[in-house]
Amino acid sequence: MVIEETEEQTNETRTSEIELKTHEIATKTVTPLHTVDWYIKWVSSIILIVGMLLASNNMFPWNIIVQAIGIAGWLIVSIMWNDRALIIVNAIGVAILVNGLVAHLTKG
């Protein structure tokens, strides 16, 4: 007994094959690579990690200086992306860290 495919079944099979070929992996990044903002965000992220290491080792005021630089980098990226939530968070973060640094420097 021969089973014949209807035209509709053939079209569905073709559509499924096309969907499988064009399906993107869910974890694939959507941000462009090697652009100016890409470099700034990665360098800033590494700087922030260094700042956290300094903070965990109680290396005051170096931790504040390094973290302020990292957050300032992210502020630049957020302005480039025109992302208001990131702009607010990073602008306030820079202001808080600079305030702490100024307070430390004027204390003595």
C-alpha positions as CSV (number, residue, x, y, z in Angstrom):
1,M,0.0,0.0,0.0
2,V,1.5,3.3,-1.1
3,I,0.8,6.4,1.0
4,E,0.7,9.5,-1.1
5,E,1.4,12.9,0.5
6,T,-1.1,15.6,-0.2
7,E,0.1,19.0,-1.4
8,E,-0.8,20.5,2.0
9,Q,1.4,17.9,3.8
10,T,4.3,18.5,1.4
11,N,4.0,22.3,2.1
12,E,3.9,21.7,5.9
13,T,7.0,19.5,5.6
14,R,8.9,22.2,3.6
15,T,7.8,24.8,6.1
16,S,9.0,22.7,9.0
17,E,12.4,22.2,7.3
18,I,12.8,25.9,6.7
19,E,11.9,26.7,10.3
20,L,14.5,24.3,11.5
21,K,17.2,25.8,9.3
22,T,16.3,29.4,10.2
23,H,15.6,28.8,13.9
24,E,18.0,30.8,16.1
25,I,19.5,29.6,19.3
26,A,17.7,31.2,22.3
27,T,21.0,32.2,23.9
28,K,22.5,33.8,20.9
29,T,23.4,37.5,21.5
30,V,21.5,40.2,19.8
31,T,23.9,43.0,20.3
32,P,26.4,43.8,17.6
33,L,30.0,42.7,18.1
34,H,33.1,44.9,18.1
35,T,31.4,48.3,18.0
36,V,32.5,51.2,20.1
37,D,29.7,50.5,22.7
38,W,30.7,46.8,22.8
39,Y,34.3,47.6,23.8
40,I,33.2,50.3,26.3
41,K,30.7,47.9,28.0
42,W,33.2,45.1,28.3
43,V,36.1,47.2,29.5
44,S,33.7,48.9,32.0
45,S,32.5,45.5,33.2
46,I,36.0,44.3,33.8
47,I,36.9,47.5,35.6
48,L,33.8,47.0,37.8
49,I,34.9,43.5,38.7
50,V,38.3,44.8,39.7
51,G,36.5,47.5,41.8
52,M,34.5,44.8,43.5
53,L,37.7,42.8,44.3
54,L,39.3,46.0,45.7
55,A,36.2,46.5,47.9
56,S,36.2,43.0,49.1
57,N,39.8,43.4,50.2
58,N,39.0,46.8,51.9
59,M,41.3,48.8,49.6
60,F,39.7,52.2,50.2
61,P,39.6,54.6,48.4
62,W,40.9,52.7,45.4
63,N,37.8,50.7,45.2
64,I,35.6,53.8,44.9
65,I,37.9,55.3,42.2
66,V,37.9,52.1,40.1
67,Q,34.1,51.5,40.5
68,A,33.4,55.1,39.6
69,I,35.4,54.7,36.4
70,G,33.5,51.4,35.5
71,I,30.1,52.9,36.2
72,A,31.0,56.0,34.2
73,G,31.8,53.7,31.3
74,W,28.4,52.1,31.6
75,L,26.9,55.6,31.8
76,I,28.5,56.4,28.4
77,V,27.1,53.1,27.0
78,S,23.6,53.8,28.4
79,I,23.7,57.3,26.8
80,M,24.8,55.7,23.4
81,W,21.9,53.2,23.7
82,N,19.5,55.9,24.9
83,D,18.3,53.6,27.7
84,R,16.8,55.9,30.3
85,A,16.7,53.3,33.1
86,L,20.4,52.6,32.7
87,I,21.2,56.3,32.4
88,I,19.4,57.0,35.7
89,V,21.0,54.0,37.6
90,N,24.5,54.7,36.3
91,A,24.3,58.5,36.8
92,I,23.2,58.1,40.4
93,G,25.9,55.4,40.9
94,V,28.6,57.8,39.7
95,A,27.2,60.6,41.8
96,I,27.2,58.4,44.9
97,L,30.7,57.2,44.4
98,V,32.1,60.6,43.6
99,N,30.3,62.0,46.7
100,G,32.0,59.3,48.8
101,L,35.4,60.0,47.3
102,V,35.0,63.8,47.9
103,A,33.9,63.2,51.4
104,H,37.0,60.9,52.0
105,L,39.4,63.5,50.5
106,T,38.0,66.5,52.4
107,K,37.8,64.6,55.7
108,G,41.4,64.9,56.7
